[in-house]
Amino acid sequence: MKRETFTSADWLTAWEHSLTLPAALRPCALLAPLLEEGQSAAEKLSIGQRDTYLFDLYQALFGPELTAVVHCPACTEILELALTTSDLRLPAASLPLTMLALEEGMYRIQFRLPDSRDLLAISMCSDIEQAQSLLLKSCVHSVVQGDHELNTAELPQDVIIRLTQAMAEADPQAVTEIALICPACAHAWSETFDIAHFLLDTLGGWAERLFDQVHTLASTYGWNEADILAMSPSRRARYLARVHA
Ligand SMILES: [Zn+2]
């Protein structure tokens, strides 16, 4: 990742840009400023690698604590979860290989991991079968059975299941699960934590508070937006305390 200092104005711009994109590409807009090749590099990260970077970005912007609210699926009790990024982010692994191989029975398969462009493509599919076949077509580079090259539509279901498992094992951060037990009814279940959604949501709340601050300072002192955003958060807070005194 690039090492640079970003201002509030930079993150506001990145967040604003994310809103113009389809949902599958929105989290990539937050990583784009951090990567040499910007948005296109972010879109080509495997989902697990993307989420590892998003956990790091969340921690850099908002600190390690994440508070999430979930409902028990059995009794609808509300659980407030006090989590930290280190509970959820897996230890830094080396970057997943760009091309992976699986040997299953007589089949030899070369494949890559799904990325955000694949998520965008499958978000437009009408059903799960169409989504699965599109994902296989995009991510599988070659299938060989003995001496014959096959296409992905010819793969038996058990090999497809094994391939899906191999993709998940190679990119473990792609799905972040939290094991939960309801304090009210003792129901145990597993909840998926979506850092992309969580970070976009947190950044959205931060942006709205920042707009409030700019609005207050601009209307009180007549300063312009760029100058207010260029101030450090603590300096802004000091002026705001005087406005409200
Ligand atoms: Zn419950």
Residues whose N, C-alpha, C, O or C-beta is under 5 A from the ligand:
A	BS01	ZN	C72 A74 C75 T76 E77 C182 A184 C185 A186 H187
